[in-house]
């Protein structure tokens, strides 16, 4: 069995700002993926000349054009899950915070270059000089690049904030348990009573009875039988009513003395016999 791995990590939790920003990034990245089907639906509702494709046509071309949006949407969904599950416990480490910066940065390289070429080479300007449906296409193409870039910037901001916040936390010990050991720990303990076998030096227990229902290797079928076999379990010991009680010790009577001369006095004396002082 492999040993448990112990590491020390700086973990933090997400604040309300991080949770809000993660939701915004997820919504923006999801809209970036939905630009083609949603834009095509709006285009066919507004303009008379219906179209089957707004930006790209075909599944392969769609994946090539929107793959950066898919990556950013996946990362933003992971941040949403981590942010809303860490309200009370610290489970966001520096590794995940660094991934929030590096992955969106790498995924935003292609749309940034494509958007710069689209704006600088005059393609966007030619779209804007055309008819209304041509302008709609030009704006849709621009949004394909711009929307995921905004989501990527939000994710990078969240990653920087979480990294700074994690740096101020104290390192905690994190134990990684192997998968086989987890299954063994989570499996219910079987003491042999469910399958008719008993542990060493223990009586065999029949099936269908709990351990508390077996006394002297015999199952108890009713409460009366249980009281017969083990009366000390259900009844309290009471003292016998006819048992004689020991007499309580009595204190000897105190001798009376005269307060004037200290002579001893009888029980019914009213005057001291020695000095005549009244008692």
N, C-alpha and C positions, 0 to 999 in steps of 0.2 A: 504494500500500500504506500502510495506516495505521501510524503510529508506535507503538512500545510505550509503555504508560503506566506510569510509575514513581510509587509512593506509599510513604509510610513509615507502618508500622503497628506497634503493640505486640501481639505474639502471645505466647500462653502455652500450656501443655499441662495436661491434666486429671490430677488426683491420684487416689489410690485412693478418697478420700471422694467425689469428684465422680462417679466411675464407679459406685460403690455407690448413691448417691442417684439417679442417672439411671435405673438399673435399677428401683429402687423406684417412682419416678414413672411409668415406663412400665407397670409391672405394675398399679399402682393405676388409671391412666387406662384401661387395657385392661379391667380389671374394671368400671369405671364404664360402659363401653359394653356390656359383657356382662351387666349387671344384669337387663335385660328378658328375654333368652332363658334365661339361667342361672337367674334367680329363678322364671321360669315353670316350668322343668323341676323345680326343687326343690318348688315349690308343688303340682304335680300328683302328685309322689311322696309327699308328706306327707298332703295333704287329699284327701277323697273327691270333693268337687265340683270337677271339672277346669275350668280356665279357659283361654281362648285368648289373653288379654292380661292382664298383671300391672299395668303402669303405664300404657302407652299402647297403642293399636291402630292399625295402618296404618303404611306406610313414611314418609309425610309427617309424621305425628305423632311417629314415632320420631326422625326427623332433627331436628325442632324441639326435642324434649326432651333429646336427647343430643348436640347440635351442639357444646356447650362441651367435652364429654368427648372428642369426635373431634379438636377443635383441640388440646387439651392432650396427647392421645396422640400426635399428629403431631409436636409440638414436643419431647416427651420422647424420641421415637424418633430425631429429629435429634441430640439431645444424647447419646444412647447411641452413635450412630455416630461423632460427633465425639470423644467421651471415649475410646472404645476405639481409635480410629485415631491419637490424639495421645499415645501412651505414650512414644514416643522423639523425636518432632518437635513443634515448637510450631506449631499451626495454628488455635488458637482466639483470635479477635480480640475487641476491645472491642465491635464491632458485634453479634456473635453473643451476647455476654454481656448486652448491653442488651436484645436481643430475648427472652432467657430471662426477663427481668423484666417487660417491657412486655406481651408477648403473653399469658402466663398471667394477668397482672393484668386485662387487658381481657376475657379469656375467663371469668374468675371473677366478673364483676359480676352477670350474670344468675342463676347458681345461688345466689349469696349473698343476693340480694334475694328469690328464690323460697323459699329455706330459712327466712329470717326471717319471711316471711308465713305459711309453712306451720306454723311453731312458735308464732307469736304470735297468730294468729287462731283457735286452738283446733282446727284440723283434725287435727293430730297427736294431740292429746288424745282426740278423738272416735274416732280409729282405735284407740288404746290401750284404750279402754273397751269395744270390741267383742269379738267372738269371736276365736279364735286365727288363723283365716284373714284376718280384717280387720286384726289386729295385724301379720301378716306383710306385708300390702300397705302398711301405714303405714311399717314399717321399710324396706321396699324403696324407697318414694318418698323417704324421708329419705336413704338411701344414694345415690340418683341425684344429689342435690345435694352430699352430704358428701364422697364419694370423690374426685370431680374437684377439689374445693377443696383437699383434702390434697395431691394430686398437683401442683396449681398452686403451693402454698406451697413444696413441695420444689424445683420448678423455679426459683422466684424466689430461693430461698436459694442454689442453685447459680449463678445468674446474678450475684448479689452477690459471692459468693466468687471467681468467675472474673474479675469486673471489678476487684476489689481486687488480685488476683494479677497481672493484666495491667498495672495501673498501675505496678507495680514493675519491669516488664521494660524493656529498652532497645528503642528503635524500630529496626526492621529495614526494609530496602528490599525492596519487593515489586513485581515486574514483571509486568504483565498483557499477554500476547501476543495479538494479534487472532486470530480463528478461522481466517481464510484463511492467515495466516502459520504457524499451528500445523500446518495440513495440509501446507503446503509443506515445513516442517522435518521432519515425520514421514514424508513420502514418501521411498522409497528412491532413492538417487542412480542415475541412468542415464547411463553414459558412452558409450552407443552400441554396446557390444560385444554386447548381447543381441539387437539387431535388425539386425545386419549393417553398421551404420554406425560409423565410427571418428572420434575427434576430429581436429582439424586437425593436420597434420604427423605423423600416426600411420598405420601400415599397417592396411589393412582386415583384420578378423578374421573368419574363417568362423564360421557358427553351429555350436554343439555342441562348441566347444573353449574352454578357459579361456585367459586371457591368458598364463599361464606356459607354455602348451603351444605357443606360436607363436614361431618363430625364423626370421628372414629370409623372412617372409611365407609360410612353409610349416608345416603342422601336423606335429607329431612323434607317431608312432604307437606308439613303444616307447621303453624306456629306452636301448636301444642306439643308436637314432637320435638321442636327446637327447645322448648322450655323443659321437656323431660330429660333430654340429653345434656343440656347446659343451662341449668336454672340460674347459675350465677350471672349469666349474660343479661337476662331480662328482669330478674328480681333482685332487689336489694336485701342484704342481710339485716334482720331486725332482732333486737334482744328479746329473750323470753320474758313473758309477763310475770311468771311466778318466780323468777330469779330473785333471791333476797339481796337487798342493798346493804352495804356496809354502813354501820352507825357512824355518824359524823362526830369527830372529837369535840369534847366540851371543855371550855376553859375553866380552871379552878376559880372559886369565888375570891375576891380580893378582901384582905383583912382591913377592918376599920381602925384607924388610929386617931388620937387627939391631936388637933393642929397646934395646941398650946404647949403640951409637954411631951407628946409622942407616945403616950401610953396606949396600949391596946384597948379597944372598946368592944362591947358585945353588940349584937345586931339591933337590939331594941333599946339601947342605952340612950338617954337624953342628956346626961351630964357626965363629965369625966370623973371617975372615982378617985383619981389621984389629985387633980388640981381643982376640980369642981367647975371647970369651964364648960358652958353649954355647947352641945354638939349641934 
